[in-house]
Amino acid sequence: MMSRDVSEFKPWFKADIQRILLGINAASLSSGNHQHDGYRTGFVAALCSVALVVGIEPKSLMLPGDDDGQR
């Protein structure tokens, strides 16, 4: 069994997670492949679900092209 050292743990703050999710959303949108709108809708919905779990307002993750944050 692997022993764990307390110093290995890093606390994650909402702002950290929000920036990570926003970065993932921006990278996905910048791919330029807008032919798969159904996929994009599901992708954004998944990011919003993760945001809700950690107490982040999903609208804060929306970018231009995400239906003005209506998801």
C-alpha positions, 0 to 999 in steps of 0.5 A: 500500500502506498503511504501518503504524505500530507504535504502532497495535498494541495487545496483547490479553491473555487477560483482555481477550478473556475479558471481551469473550466474556463480554459477548457471551454476556451480551448474547445471553442477555439478549435474552430470545428463548429460542425458538431453543435450537438457535441458542443452543447453536451460539452458545455453542459458537462462543464456547467455540471462540474461547475455546479458541483463545486459551487461555481455559477455556470454562466461564469464559464460562458464565452461568446458563441455559447448562446450568450450563457443561456445554458 
